[in-house]
Amino acid sequence: MPASLNVTTHSFTDCDALARALAERIAERLRQGIAERGKALLAVSGGSTPVRFFQQLSRIELDWPKVQVVLVDERWVPETHERSNARLVKSELLQHAASAAHFVPLYADAPTPEAGMVAVRARMAALPYPFDAVVLGMGTDGHTASFFPGGDRLPEALDLAGTTRVLPMRAAGAGEPRITFTLPALLDTQALYLHIEGETKRQLLADARLGLGAAKDYPVRTVLTQTRVPVAVYWCP
Ligand SMILES: O=C(O)[C@H](O)[C@@H](O)[C@H](O)[C@H](O)COP(=O)(O)O
């Protein structure tokens, strides 16, 4: 499949409409997973962008007890920390109808991601892959998940031939140490979404897709140019 055909863009004039449409799309995927195999697995991103989408999805009725939710990446901080993605998922997504879903954290109570890795790997190995849906975000430095420019394990995380599912990641732009699903692990999915908002990110993504200037080295480019799974970009201004 030519790379250009692998990416479709869904543009919305208002971000609430995007959140509703994406939530409905993901709910449909989860329902399909439950219908086909009695359970569903969803991976979501942290950061600030997904809040409205989480709020919409949390109110959609479906068989939530059969849904397991994970994060594509996590900052290595306890759930009580304001930068914890788990905290965000619990307060914005696992509410209302979705409070019956089962959240599986990427964080373990250990001082470093390396020290917690055995526990986290075992937890993640027990999940029912493939994902029914993976929803990525993107930073203005071109990172997605914890695939940060200059990340200490970036080549390993992006290696499509790799077999490791989760990795620690450290990078100057990442703040605290992180833990992230690798790209091949995230591509083990029925459907892949990239949710971005704002003109800056739209332009950056376009540049990354075409490999223009500095954007040719942005980690998100590897997601856009892979041909294993189509990418549905959801964008609003
Ligand atoms: O933990 C995280 O930071 C995320 O999972 C990360 O990959 C996020 O999707 C981007 O940084 C976008 O973040 P914003 O939505 O805050 O711009």
The ligand as a MOL file (V3000), in Angstrom:
LIG
                    3D

  0  0  0     0  0            999 V3000
M  V30 BEGIN CTAB
M  V30 COUNTS 17 16 0 0 0
M  V30 BEGIN ATOM
M  V30 1 O 1.7910 11.1280 28.1290 0
M  V30 2 C 1.7430 11.8090 27.1580 0
M  V30 3 O 2.2390 12.9420 27.1060 0
M  V30 4 C 1.0620 11.3140 25.9160 0
M  V30 5 O 0.5480 10.1000 25.8480 0
M  V30 6 C 1.6480 11.9330 24.6940 0
M  V30 7 O 2.1500 11.1190 23.7210 0
M  V30 8 C 0.6170 12.9090 24.1750 0
M  V30 9 O -0.2910 12.2520 23.3490 0
M  V30 10 C 1.2520 14.0680 23.4760 0
M  V30 11 O 2.2400 14.6020 24.2880 0
M  V30 12 C 0.2350 15.1580 23.1560 0
M  V30 13 O -0.0610 15.8210 24.3240 0
M  V30 14 P -1.0800 17.0130 24.3850 0
M  V30 15 O -2.4110 16.4000 24.0750 0
M  V30 16 O -1.0220 17.4770 25.8080 0
M  V30 17 O -0.6460 18.0140 23.3910 0
M  V30 END ATOM
M  V30 BEGIN BOND
M  V30 1 2 1 2
M  V30 2 1 2 3
M  V30 3 1 2 4
M  V30 4 1 4 5
M  V30 5 1 4 6
M  V30 6 1 6 7
M  V30 7 1 6 8
M  V30 8 1 8 9
M  V30 9 1 8 10
M  V30 10 1 10 11
M  V30 11 1 10 12
M  V30 12 1 12 13
M  V30 13 1 13 14
M  V30 14 2 14 15
M  V30 15 1 14 16
M  V30 16 1 14 17
M  V30 END BOND
M  V30 END CTAB
M  END
